[in-house]
């Protein structure tokens, strides 16, 4: 549609179809209004994460992979790994819930205010070991395993507060103990083994 086009010759359905082809357009509605106007309402996608599917792709807040990421996108987002292109193409029904779970983790992380100090850089999904994420400028590794996400995030906050109160820095945190889910093992920066913070 160009300025000066005769609106009687304009097909709103064709304009809608053309706009829907743009990867950043989530939905669009085009209608002709009197006396002589074309009203276009567009809802843009909001990118929530990047996913590695044999190349980096953008994922919106609804979990839809909508375009290949390019340098011009200028987005600093969490990266979801571990799904793989073959799984996405051949077993989409199995892969989509994994991606949705990773996006839910990003949301819960932000809701608890964890992202302000330790933004997530990567979430890795593994069928056997569950979810592992890396966060903060120093890439702290947090092994969450499977399930009980709200409880684990609450426990994580408690442990991080205790570690910081001791003036130490956690390098790896294990919240994936299946036999003792209330235990958190921590490897401190500059040490070799794992320990359990006092009182936890």
N, C-alpha and C positions, 0 to 999 in steps of 0.2 A: 504494500500500500504506500503510495507516494502522495505528497501534498499536491492537491489539485485534482486527484482522481475523482471521478464521478461515483458517489456512494451507491447509486442505484445499480452500478455494475460490479460492486464489490460483494464478494461472497464471504460472509463472516465465518462460515465453516472452513473454508480454505485458509483463511487467515489463522484460525485456531490451529489447524493441522500444521501449518508452517511454523508457528511459534512453539508447538509441542516438540518439534525436532531439535530445539535448542536444549543442550544437556542441563543447563541450569534452571530450566523452567519446570516446576513441579506440576502446576496446573494453570490453565488459561481459560478465560471466558471472553468471547467477543460478541458484541451485539450492536445493531444499528439503532440509533436513537434519532428522534425527530427534533428540529427540522433537518439538520444535516451534520450528523456526527457519528463517529465510530468509537464506541466505548470498549476499551480493552483492560481487563483485570488479570494481572499475572501474580502468581505465587511462586517465589523463587525457592530453590532448594537451599538448605543450609548444610554444608559439609560437616560431618561429625568426626570422621576418621579417614585414614588411608588404609587400604587392605592390599597385601601382597598376593596377587594372583598370577604369578609369572610376569609381573609388571605392577606398578603402583596404580591403584584406582581409588577414586573418591567414593565415599559412602555417605548418604544423607542420614538425617536423624531418624528416618523410617526404616533404615537398614537396606536401602536400595543402592546397589552399585550403579552409578550413573555416568561416569566418564573416566577415561584414563587421565591420570594426573600429569600435568606438564609444568615446567618451571614457572611459567607465567601465572599459574594459579596462586602463587604466593601464600600458601597455607602452612601453618605450623600445627600439625594435628597428630594425635596418637596413631601409631602404626600397628595394625593387626596382622600377625603372622601365624603360620601353622595350618592354614586351610588348604592352600594349593589350588592351582588352576584346574587340574583334573577333577578334584573333588567338587569344585564350584560348577564345572560344566556337566559332569556325569552324575553327580549325587547332590544336586542342588537342595533337595528336601532335607538332607542331613546337614549340609553346610550352612544353610541360612540361619538355623537356630544358634549355631556357634557364633556367627557374626553378630546376631542380635544380643547374645549374652555378653559379648565383648563391649558392645555399645552401652548395654545396661550398666556394666562395670564403670565405664567412663562417666555415665550420669551419676551413679552413686558416689563415685570419687569426688565429683564436683559438688554434689549436695552436702557432703560432709566437710567441705572446705579444704580437702586434702590437696586439691589441685593448685591452690594459691601458693603453697610452699614447695610442693613436689609434683609438678605436672607430669602426667604419664607420657613417656616417650614410646613405649612398645608394650603390647599385650600379645603374648604367645599362647596359643591354644593347642593342647596336646590331648589326644583321646585317652591316653593312659595316665599321664601325670596331672592333667587338669590345666589350670590357668597360672601363668607366671607373668608378672609385669615388671617393668623397669621404670623408675620414677626419679625425679629430681635431677639437678644439674650433674650429680656425680653418679647417676645410673644405679641407684639402690635397687637390688633385686628382691622381689617379694613373691614368694611361692604360695599361692592361694589354694591350689589343689582343686577339688570338686565341691560345689555346693556351699550352703550356709554363708553366703556373701555378707549380709548385714552384720552377723555376729563376728565374722572374721575382720571386717573393717573396723568395728568398734574395738576389738581386741588389739588390732594393729595400732590404733590411735593411742591406746593405753601404754603399749610397749614402747612406742616412739617417744612418748612423753617421759617414760622412766629412763630410757636410754639417754635422752638429751639432758635430763636432770643430773645424770652422772657425768655429763661432759664428754660423752663418747659419741661415736658415729657408727650407725649400723650399715653394714655392707650387704648382707644377705639376711632375709627373714623368712623362716619356714612357718607357715600357718597351715600346713598340709598333712599334719600327723593324724592319720585315720584312727589309730588306737586311742590317742589322747588328744582330741580336737581342741581342748582348752590349753594345751601347751604351745608355746611359741619358742622356737630355737633361733638364736641370733648369732651371726658371725660379725664381729666388730672389725672395723677398718684397721689394718695393721696386724691382725691375728690370723691364725691358721684354722683353729677349731670352732665349733659351735658351742654356745652356752645359752642358758636360760636365765633371763633377767630376774633378779630377786623380786619376790612377791608376785610372780606371774606363773 
